Amino acid sequence: MSNKAEFITHDERGLTLIELLVFIVIVGIAATAILGVFGSLTRNSATLLPEKQAQAFAASKLAEIMAEPFVTVVSRYNGSTAMTFPDNSQVTSLPGYRLSISVNPAVVITSTPAAAGVIPAADRLLVTVTVTAPNGTVSRLRGIRIR
């Protein structure tokens, strides 16, 4: 017998310390990049809130006007600046927002010139709803109301 120790080779599994450190560095860099993007999105989402509220109010006001009878649209809404809901309750949760509504009774429909000749001018209305947010953002929506 020999005094020399016999080394038996086995298939070694696992990670070395260097491989583990490289993995941690790569995951750390990726996590930092992803969290930076999410942080940027959250900061920017608050600045878009007044614009989104102005758009939502303009859309709801235009839908309200379009649902009204044709004959009352001009008399009730033209030049209106009242921030009200359809039940005439005042909007108090949107301070600093300004509303302007214009109704033009003789509008020319430029997108369909053939329709302008068919529909009399007295039976067409161009309704423009403009809402200005406190930060100065203007949301303007237009709709054509036909009798």
Protein Blocks (a to p, Z undefined) as FASTA:
>chain_A
ZZbdcddddddedddfklmmmmmmmmmmmmmmmmmmmmmmmmmmmmmmmmmmmmmmmmmm
mmmmmmpcfklmmmmmgopabdcdfkopacfklghiacdddddfbdcdfklmmlmmmpcf
klcccdddddddfkopacdddddddZZ
